[in-house]
């Protein structure tokens, strides 16, 4: 509940905890050894992209906007952002 966006959502701390535990129970945890250097504007998202490549994900969803500073196309990667 530390994120302001989550505080404004109307969810209770108990509701968030329940959601996280449900999500955790459904997840498969993996180690990712792949390192990518393809998103200079947002290197933190490279971990998310590496996980998608490693798991052969069909989609990746983030809250981020597409990169604009480099003049790159809106979706330069084989995944949705």
C-alpha positions in Angstrom: 0.0 0.0 0.0 3.1 2.2 -0.1 2.4 3.4 -3.7 0.1 6.4 -3.9 -1.6 4.9 -7.0 -2.5 1.9 -4.9 -3.7 4.0 -2.0 -6.1 5.9 -4.3 -7.4 2.7 -5.8 -9.8 2.0 -2.9 -8.3 -1.4 -2.2 -7.8 -2.4 1.4 -4.5 -3.7 2.7 -6.2 -7.1 3.3 -7.6 -7.1 -0.2 -4.1 -6.4 -1.7 -2.6 -9.1 0.5 -5.2 -11.6 -0.7 -4.6 -10.7 -4.3 -0.8 -11.0 -4.0 -1.1 -14.4 -2.2 -3.5 -15.7 -4.9 -1.1 -14.5 -7.6 1.9 -16.0 -5.9 0.1 -19.4 -5.7 -0.5 -19.3 -9.4 3.0 -18.3 -10.4 6.0 -20.3 -11.5 9.2 -18.7 -10.3 12.2 -18.8 -12.6 15.7 -17.5 -12.7 16.6 -15.5 -15.7 20.2 -15.5 -16.9 19.6 -13.6 -20.1 20.8 -9.9 -20.1 19.5 -7.6 -22.8 20.7 -4.1 -23.7 17.9 -2.9 -26.0 16.0 -0.3 -24.0 18.4 2.5 -23.2 15.6 4.8 -22.1 14.5 2.4 -19.4 17.1 -0.2 -18.4 14.9 -1.5 -15.5 12.4 -2.8 -18.1 15.1 -5.0 -19.7 14.6 -7.4 -16.8 10.9 -7.6 -17.7 11.8 -8.1 -21.4 14.4 -10.8 -20.5 11.8 -12.7 -18.5 9.4 -12.5 -21.5 12.1 -13.8 -23.8 13.1 -16.6 -21.4 9.6 -17.8 -20.8 8.5 -17.2 -24.5 5.7 -14.9 -23.2 3.0 -14.0 -25.7 2.5 -10.6 -24.0 4.2 -8.2 -21.6 2.2 -5.5 -20.0 3.7 -2.6 -18.1 2.4 0.8 -17.1 5.2 2.5 -19.0 4.7 4.7 -22.1 6.6 3.7 -25.3 10.0 5.3 -25.5 9.9 8.7 -27.2 13.3 10.3 -26.7 15.2 8.1 -29.1 12.7 8.5 -32.0 12.2 4.7 -31.9 8.9 3.3 -33.1 6.1 2.9 -30.6 6.6 -0.9 -30.4 10.2 -1.7 -31.4 10.2 -5.0 -29.5 8.4 -8.3 -30.3 6.2 -7.8 -27.2 3.5 -5.4 -26.2 4.5 -2.8 -23.7 
